[in-house]
Amino acid sequence: MKYFFSLLFLICLTAQVIGKTASNLPSYQANAQAYVQTLKKLTDVMVGDVTGPCAAARYYAYANVAAYQVMYQHSQPASYISFAGLLKDYPDFSVIKPTGTIDANFASVYTLLRMGEELLPSGYSLADARNQLVTEATAALGQPVIEASQAYAENVVKAMVKYAAKDGYVKTSGYMRYTPLKESGSWQPTPPGYMEAYEPHWGSLRTFVTDNAAQFRPQPAVSYSQQKNSRFYTLAKEVVEVTRKLTTEQTHIANFWDCNPFFLNQKGHISFGTKKISPGGHWMGITGIACIQKQLSLEETIRWHALVGITMSEAFISCWNEKFNSNRIRPETYINAQIDPNWRPLLQTPPFPEYTSGHSVVSAAVSTMLTALAGDNFAYTDVTEIEFGVPARSFTSFKQAAKEAAVSRLYGGIHFRDAIDNGFTQGEQIGQYVVQKLKLKQ
């Protein structure tokens, strides 16, 4: 019972779930709540592993697409389409045949867990959850069905992991270590950790549906300048002025959307990290909240998560391609050198170039997909950050949430305005393209 419903309990507390509570449900459930809670298990492992934003998006995409594939091949819900010919280099799953009668619902949830085990560095920690799922499902469905379902799911997982292994991610670990450029206006490591650049080659990964990582290149960033009458200096002054006059609400917004997987604390000579959810994990949480609030079927819940996962992955690849193309300096570096050496941002500056804002690109892209799925003006309360000590926030639409996520980076002092605005446009274009490419109606 605890396995499936801890997240549901949180959502019930905020009146986001309509329906049964955990206390009057049988132990085995293959439904939206079960899927959302299973995915939360993967998220928890990523938090423990300090999985960065790009890698997390990749894991979410492949894991959810694998679950989608199982459901598509054996239930073929009316809203589903084949990803064959739509996702680049997608394997021919039609050659994978079950050896007996299978339960597609169980097999899909099982596949999600197994993908987590295979892809995540600490995926082995999901074994207990998998064993519990199998035990409960066997009692409900019988051993022959479960064994056939497991065998089929394992073959899908094997093919999907092989597919993922060819996207270029493995190659990036063999590239030369990234050295920051020395030109004026280029990104440099920032305090307190002065960490090396995170995933500088992510923009070289295979995309799912976009032509390439540079297909949705944003308009050029404002040119670097140290002149006080320049546009760039004005952008920097805005960051200083906004962060010096933050309201309680703006501070809450900045912290709510911080999503820093590893916040580095320093106490004297001692440094230690605080682990939190990634930006992608936050949006997956929102997706789950929406699925449960709409009382979606398991089939639709899987479809929504797969489409959001694909969109999110495309957004990160596009954004990181631009980040290491423009290679722009962070506000903290510029402001300390040109305006105020004692100024500090509210949030910790992440270790990669500034332009464009990842939160803006990803939030705009995912909100575009979610709007295509749920419609405009979908109101909900986001409880995703409660477990990290940040109060819930309510929104009238996914776009409102995305806009807030974008501007939160200005409040946090880690992005210039043009990176936020142009990044949002970039993300919307990506989201619209994925929606159109995967034949969704807007």
C-alpha positions in Angstrom: 0.0 0.0 0.0 2.7 2.4 1.0 4.5 1.7 -2.3 1.7 3.1 -4.4 0.1 5.9 -2.5 2.6 8.1 -0.6 2.5 10.7 -3.4 -1.3 10.3 -3.7 -1.6 11.1 0.0 0.2 14.4 -0.5 -2.0 15.3 -3.5 -5.1 14.4 -1.5 -4.1 16.8 1.2 -4.2 19.6 -1.3 -7.6 18.6 -2.7 -6.1 17.7 -6.0 -7.4 14.1 -6.2 -11.0 13.2 -6.6 -11.8 9.5 -5.8 -10.8 6.7 -3.6 -8.1 6.9 -0.9 -5.4 4.3 -0.2 -7.3 2.8 2.7 -10.2 1.3 0.6 -8.2 0.1 -2.4 -6.8 -3.5 -2.9 -3.1 -3.9 -2.6 -2.5 -4.3 -6.4 -3.5 -1.4 -8.6 -2.5 -0.8 -12.2 -3.9 2.7 -12.5 -2.8 6.3 -12.9 -1.9 6.6 -9.2 0.2 3.5 -9.3 2.1 4.8 -12.4 2.7 8.2 -10.9 4.0 6.7 -7.7 6.2 4.3 -9.5 7.7 7.1 -11.5 8.2 9.0 -8.2 10.4 6.0 -7.2 12.7 6.8 -10.1 12.7 10.4 -9.3 13.8 9.6 -5.7 16.7 7.6 -7.0 17.7 10.5 -9.3 17.6 12.9 -6.3 19.8 10.5 -4.3 22.2 10.2 -7.3 22.4 14.0 -7.7 21.3 13.5 -11.3 21.8 16.7 -13.3 19.0 18.3 -15.3 20.0 17.0 -18.7 20.6 13.4 -17.7 17.3 13.3 -15.7 15.4 14.4 -18.8 17.0 11.7 -20.8 16.1 9.0 -18.2 12.5 10.2 -18.0 12.1 10.1 -21.8 13.4 6.6 -22.4 11.7 5.1 -19.3 8.3 6.5 -20.2 8.6 5.8 -23.9 9.3 2.1 -23.0 6.2 1.9 -20.9 4.2 3.5 -23.7 5.6 1.0 -26.2 4.3 -1.9 -24.1 0.9 -0.4 -23.8 0.7 0.5 -27.4 1.7 -2.9 -28.7 -0.8 -4.9 -26.7 -3.7 -2.6 -25.9 -3.5 -0.1 -28.8 -5.7 2.6 -27.1 -7.4 4.9 -29.6 -5.3 7.9 -28.6 -2.0 6.1 -29.2 0.1 6.2 -32.3 3.2 4.1 -33.2 6.5 5.9 -32.6 8.0 3.9 -35.4 9.0 6.3 -38.1 8.4 9.3 -35.8 11.2 9.0 -33.3 14.7 8.8 -34.9 16.2 5.4 -35.3 13.3 3.9 -33.3 13.6 0.1 -33.0 11.2 -2.4 -34.6 9.4 -3.6 -31.6 6.9 -5.6 -33.7 9.4 -8.4 -33.7 9.1 -8.8 -29.9 6.3 -11.3 -29.3 4.9 -12.4 -26.0 5.2 -16.1 -25.1 1.8 -16.3 -23.5 -1.1 -14.2 -22.2 0.2 -10.9 -20.8 -1.4 -8.1 -18.8 -0.4 -4.8 -20.5 -1.2 -2.7 -17.5 1.2 -4.7 -15.2 3.8 -5.0 -18.0 3.9 -1.2 -18.5 4.4 -0.4 -14.9 7.0 -3.2 -14.6 8.8 -1.8 -17.6 9.0 1.6 -16.1 10.7 0.2 -13.0 13.0 -2.0 -15.0 14.1 1.0 -17.2 15.0 2.8 -14.0 17.0 -0.2 -12.8 18.9 -0.3 -16.1 19.5 3.4 -16.8 20.0 5.0 -13.4 23.4 4.7 -11.7 21.7 3.5 -8.5 18.9 1.8 -10.3 19.6 -1.4 -8.4 17.8 0.2 -5.4 14.5 -0.1 -7.3 14.7 -3.9 -7.0 12.6 -4.0 -3.8 9.8 -2.0 -5.4 9.9 -4.3 -8.5 9.7 -7.4 -6.3 6.8 -5.9 -4.3 4.9 -5.1 -7.6 5.4 -8.6 -8.9 4.2 -10.2 -5.6 1.1 -8.1 -5.5 0.3 -8.5 -9.1 0.8 -12.3 -9.0 -1.7 -12.6 -6.2 -4.2 -10.7 -8.4 -3.5 -12.0 -11.9 -1.8 -15.4 -11.4 1.7 -16.5 -12.0 1.4 -17.6 -15.7 0.2 -14.1 -16.7 2.9 -12.3 -14.7 5.7 -14.5 -15.9 4.7 -14.0 -19.5 4.3 -10.3 -18.9 7.7 -10.0 -17.3 9.4 -11.9 -20.1 7.9 -9.7 -22.7 8.7 -6.5 -20.7 12.3 -7.6 -20.3 12.7 -7.9 -24.1 11.2 -4.4 -24.6 13.6 -3.0 -21.9 16.6 -4.7 -23.5 15.7 -3.1 -26.9 15.0 0.3 -25.4 18.3 0.4 -23.4 20.1 -0.6 -26.6 18.3 2.3 -28.4 19.3 4.7 -25.7 22.9 3.6 -25.8 23.2 4.9 -29.3 22.0 8.5 -28.8 25.6 9.8 -28.2 25.5 10.1 -24.5 28.1 7.4 -23.8 30.5 9.1 -26.3 30.4 12.4 -24.3 32.4 10.8 -21.4 35.3 10.2 -23.8 35.5 13.8 -25.1 38.3 16.1 -23.9 37.7 17.9 -20.6 36.0 21.3 -21.2 38.1 24.4 -20.7 36.3 27.7 -20.2 37.0 30.3 -22.9 39.2 33.2 -22.0 37.4 35.8 -24.2 35.7 38.7 -22.4 32.0 37.9 -21.8 32.5 34.1 -21.8 31.2 31.8 -19.0 33.5 31.2 -16.1 33.0 28.9 -13.1 31.2 30.6 -10.2 31.2 30.4 -6.4 30.9 28.7 -4.0 32.1 25.5 -5.7 33.6 26.8 -8.9 32.5 23.6 -10.5 33.5 22.6 -14.0 31.0 23.0 -16.8 28.1 20.5 -16.6 27.5 18.4 -19.8 29.2 20.7 -22.3 28.5 18.2 -25.1 24.9 17.6 -24.4 23.9 19.5 -27.5 25.5 16.8 -29.7 23.0 14.0 -28.6 20.6 12.5 -31.0 17.2 14.3 -30.9 13.9 12.4 -30.9 11.9 14.4 -33.4 13.6 17.7 -34.2 15.9 17.7 -37.2 18.9 18.6 -35.0 19.8 20.5 -31.8 20.2 23.8 -33.6 16.8 23.7 -35.4 15.3 26.2 -33.0 18.2 28.5 -32.4 17.0 31.5 -30.5 17.7 35.1 -31.6 21.2 36.2 -30.7 22.0 37.2 -27.1 22.6 40.9 -26.4 26.2 41.6 -27.2 28.6 41.7 -24.3 29.8 45.1 -23.2 31.3 46.8 -20.2 30.1 50.2 -21.2 27.6 51.7 -18.8 25.4 53.0 -21.6 25.2 49.5 -23.3 22.2 47.2 -23.5 24.2 44.5 -21.7 25.1 46.7 -18.8 21.4 47.6 -18.5 20.5 43.9 -18.3 22.9 43.4 -15.5 21.7 46.5 -13.6 18.2 45.1 -13.8 19.3 41.9 -12.1 20.9 43.9 -9.3 17.9 46.1 -8.8 15.4 43.3 -8.9 17.3 41.1 -6.4 17.8 44.0 -4.0 14.0 44.6 -3.8 12.6 41.1 -3.8 9.2 40.7 -2.2 8.3 37.7 -0.1 6.3 36.4 -3.0 9.2 36.8 -5.4 11.5 35.0 -3.0 9.0 32.2 -2.7 8.8 31.9 -6.5 12.6 31.8 -6.9 12.9 29.0 -4.3 9.9 27.1 -5.6 11.4 26.8 -9.0 15.1 26.5 -7.9 15.2 22.8 -8.6 19.0 22.6 -8.0 19.9 18.9 -7.8 22.9 19.7 -5.6 23.0 22.9 -3.6 26.5 23.3 -2.1 26.4 24.5 1.5 29.6 26.0 3.0 30.1 26.4 6.8 33.6 27.7 7.3 36.0 25.1 5.8 33.3 22.5 5.6 31.2 21.9 2.4 28.2 19.7 2.0 25.4 19.3 -0.5 21.6 19.5 -0.2 19.9 17.3 -2.7 16.8 18.4 -4.5 14.6 17.6 -7.5 15.7 18.5 -11.0 13.7 20.9 -13.3 12.6 17.9 -15.3 11.6 16.1 -12.1 9.5 19.0 -11.1 7.6 19.0 -14.5 7.1 15.3 -14.3 5.6 15.9 -10.9 3.2 18.4 -12.4 2.3 15.9 -15.2 1.4 13.4 -12.5 -0.7 15.9 -10.6 -2.6 16.7 -13.8 -3.2 13.0 -14.7 -4.6 12.2 -11.3 -6.7 15.4 -11.1 -8.3 14.5 -14.5 -8.8 10.9 -13.3 -7.1 9.6 -16.4 -6.8 6.0 -17.3 -3.5 4.2 -16.9 -3.2 4.2 -20.7 -3.6 8.0 -20.9 -1.3 8.6 -17.9 1.5 6.7 -19.7 0.9 8.6 -22.9 1.1 12.0 -21.2 4.3 11.1 -19.5 5.9 9.7 -22.6 5.0 12.8 -24.6 6.2 15.1 -21.8 9.4 13.1 -21.6 10.1 13.4 -25.3 9.4 17.1 -25.3 11.6 17.7 -22.2 14.5 15.9 -23.7 14.3 17.8 -27.0 14.2 21.1 -25.0 17.3 20.3 -23.0 19.3 19.2 -26.0 18.4 22.4 -27.9 19.0 24.6 -24.9 22.4 23.1 -24.1 23.4 23.4 -27.8 22.8 27.1 -27.5 24.4 27.5 -24.1 27.8 26.2 -25.3 27.4 28.0 -28.6 26.9 31.5 -27.2 28.9 30.7 -24.0 27.7 33.7 -22.2 28.9 35.0 -18.8 26.6 34.6 -15.8 25.2 37.7 -14.0 27.2 36.9 -10.8 30.6 37.1 -12.7 29.7 40.2 -14.6 28.1 42.1 -11.7 31.0 41.3 -9.3 33.5 42.6 -11.8 31.6 45.6 -13.2 29.0 46.8 -10.7 29.3 45.5 -7.2 32.0 43.1 -5.9 29.9 42.3 -2.9 26.6 41.4 -4.7 25.4 37.8 -4.4 22.4 36.1 -6.1 19.6 34.7 -4.1 20.0 31.3 -5.8 23.3 29.4 -6.4 24.5 30.0 -9.9 24.5 26.6 -11.8 27.8 25.5 -13.5 27.1 26.2 -17.2 26.7 29.1 -19.6 23.9 31.6 -19.2 22.1 31.9 -22.5 19.4 30.7 -22.9 17.7 30.0 -19.6 17.1 26.3 -19.2 14.1 26.8 -17.0 12.5 29.0 -19.7 13.2 26.7 -22.6 12.1 23.5 -20.8 9.1 25.0 -19.0 7.8 26.6 -22.2 8.2 23.4 -24.2 6.6 21.1 -21.6 3.7 23.6 -20.8 3.0 23.7 -24.5 2.7 19.9 -24.7 0.6 19.7 -21.5 -1.7 22.4 -22.8 -2.2 20.4 -26.0 -3.1 17.4 -23.8 -5.2 19.0 -21.1 -6.4 22.2 -22.8 -6.1 25.9 -21.9 -6.7 27.2 -18.4 -6.1 23.9 -16.5 -6.0 25.0 -12.9 -4.1 22.9 -10.4 -2.0 23.1 -7.2 1.6 22.1 -7.5 2.7 20.2 -4.3 5.9 18.9 -5.9 8.3 20.9 -3.7 6.6 20.3 -0.3 9.0 17.4 0.5 11.9 19.8 0.0 10.4 22.3 2.4 8.9 24.7 -0.1 5.1 25.5 0.2 2.7 24.6 -2.7 1.7 27.1 -5.3 -1.5 27.2 -7.4 -1.8 28.0 -11.0 -4.6 28.7 -13.5 -2.8 27.2 -16.4 0.4 25.4 -17.4 1.6 28.5 -19.3 1.2 30.6 -16.2 3.4 28.2 -14.3 5.9 28.1 -17.1 6.0 31.9 -17.2 6.6 32.0 -13.5 9.3 29.3 -13.7 11.1 31.5 -16.3 11.0 34.8 -14.5 12.0 33.0 -11.3 15.6 32.9 -12.7 15.6 36.7 -12.7 14.4 36.8 -9.1 17.1 34.3 -8.3 19.8 36.5 -9.8 21.1 33.8 -12.2 19.8 34.9 -15.6 19.5 38.1 -17.7 16.1 39.1 -19.0 16.9 38.3 -22.7 17.9 34.7 -21.8 14.5 34.3 -20.1 12.4 35.9 -22.8 14.2 34.4 -25.8 14.5 31.1 -24.1 10.7 31.0 -23.5 10.1 31.6 -27.2 12.6 28.9 -28.1 10.8 26.4 -25.8 7.4 27.3 -27.2 8.7 26.6 -30.7 10.1 23.2 -29.7 6.9 22.3 -27.9 4.7 23.3 -30.8 6.9 21.3 -33.2 6.8 18.1 -31.1 3.0 18.5 -30.7 2.7 18.7 -34.5 5.2 16.0 -35.3 3.5 13.5 -33.0 0.1 14.3 -34.5 -1.6 15.9 -31.4 -4.4 18.3 -31.7 -4.1 21.7 -30.1 
